[in-house]
């Protein structure tokens, strides 16, 4: 894939001055592409308040939104049907490479234990780097992502590369945490969680606007990276909206717990051969313990996968990671995002995943809008004169208000 840069070296003088303090203490100094209010004004011809730089990207004073009302989110709208994979998937997506020396023997599972309430599968602060239930083998999968909290440098969640700049993950990974992108990094295409592996900085975290922490609906998010990934990183394909999965086997990846409350490992794990079950059947299984977290039950916005006898599942620490389907020999599509479940690999309770195909219009809209903004930013340059950040538009210098 071609590299994507905002500006040519000749058009920008990068500042060394200290960051300017925003007029309001409630404002955050963040990249313009991460601030909806600044982007709206920018498109209307208003110049946001420049406060600094992050590499090539101008930072602006961004007002913070009020907290969302705690109300049930609306239903996902019906969308037009497409093909087996989405047309926005990059060419050559979904290829995976086997690393024979990394194949691990299966691990026997202990899925017994006291009943607990349903919980998202985010890693805990104390236990945040554990691999997955029933690892039947590990592939060098270039699109597997580990998301790290920069404060404690621990693995927070999983994710999946979908193109050179974007990663799909779960919104619940960031509940109760700052959305300041400077606090997170990602590791891409590595088997081991190792501090010596390359880390990529985050430019923006986009949680679905209809996500509410007390509900499981709309549990999807997009991470935009500050720079393109190397060309040898292969993204996963996005599914088409008519990809039928019921009865097919799927695969899940992650660095989560090996069993509920079980041992940990630093190696990426893979569980193969998990059958997809129908949503009606899945809903009947969860109805007896559903509670208030999903008042509409298991809707078409979810995928359920698991064995009736249990033994294969995602677990705590796998949140945001990929549920994959081999739609064509050797090519894999991201069909689900690890969301929640009852314990881990418990008999009678499949894992529940956010269904990616239901959110293709949202994903397409976000990525398209970001690319549009970047193209518009290319036509403008920025520089510091006498220590003040300025916008240059054609031949005029526009001072920030």
Helices and strands as residue ranges (DSSP letters): G 9-11, E 28-31, G 32-34, H 36-43, E 50-54, E 57-62, E 97-98, G 100-102, E 119-120, E 139-140, E 144-149, E 154-161, E 166-169, G 171-174, G 181-183, E 184-188, E 200-207, E 221-225, E 237-238, E 249-254, E 269-277, H 279-287, G 291-294, E 302-305, E 322-328, E 331-341, E 351-355, G 356-359, H 360-378, E 381-385, E 388-393, E 396-399
